[in-house]
Amino acid sequence: MCLHQPQCPSADASDREAAHVTASHSEQGWSLLCNGVLLFEDTGEILPDGRVVDPRRPTDAQLTPG
């Protein structure tokens, strides 16, 4: 799908979120990346094959007092 040089990471790569944005709908909270990944502002994703990647938000246990 990607025509960028160097080519963007594939939808299966661990750094897939680094792909270029081809469509952005910030008012709705999502962007479509050139590798076919639908990326949501809460860090959740839908991959081109339909798999869902849960959001990766920090939990209270991971937060340190400031």
C-alpha positions in Angstrom: 0.0 0.0 0.0 2.8 2.4 0.9 4.5 4.4 -1.9 6.8 6.4 0.5 10.6 6.1 0.4 11.8 4.7 2.7 8.7 2.5 2.9 6.5 2.8 6.0 6.3 0.0 8.4 3.8 -2.7 7.5 0.6 -3.3 9.6 2.2 -6.3 11.2 5.4 -4.4 12.3 5.8 -3.4 15.9 6.3 0.2 14.8 3.2 0.3 12.6 2.0 3.6 14.1 5.0 5.4 12.4 3.4 5.1 9.0 2.2 8.3 7.3 -1.3 9.5 7.9 -3.5 9.3 4.7 -6.7 10.5 6.2 -7.3 12.3 9.5 -10.6 12.9 11.3 -9.5 14.4 14.5 -13.0 15.6 15.3 -14.0 11.9 15.4 -10.8 10.7 17.0 -9.2 8.5 14.3 -6.7 8.5 11.5 -6.0 6.1 8.6 -2.4 5.2 8.1 -0.9 4.3 4.7 -0.3 0.8 5.9 -4.1 0.3 6.3 -4.1 0.7 10.1 -7.0 2.7 11.6 -5.5 4.5 14.6 -7.6 6.0 17.3 -6.6 8.8 19.6 -6.8 6.6 22.7 -4.0 4.4 21.0 -6.4 1.6 20.1 -6.1 0.3 16.5 -7.9 -1.8 13.9 -5.6 -3.6 11.6 -6.4 -4.2 7.9 -7.3 -7.9 8.6 -9.9 -6.8 11.2 -7.8 -7.6 14.3 -8.3 -5.1 17.1 -5.4 -3.8 19.2 -6.5 -2.6 22.6 -5.5 0.9 23.8 -2.2 1.1 25.6 -3.0 3.5 28.4 -1.0 3.7 31.6 -2.8 2.2 34.7 -2.9 3.8 38.1 -0.3 1.2 39.3 2.2 2.4 36.7 1.8 6.1 37.6 4.3 7.5 40.0 3.4 10.3 42.4 4.5 13.7 41.3 
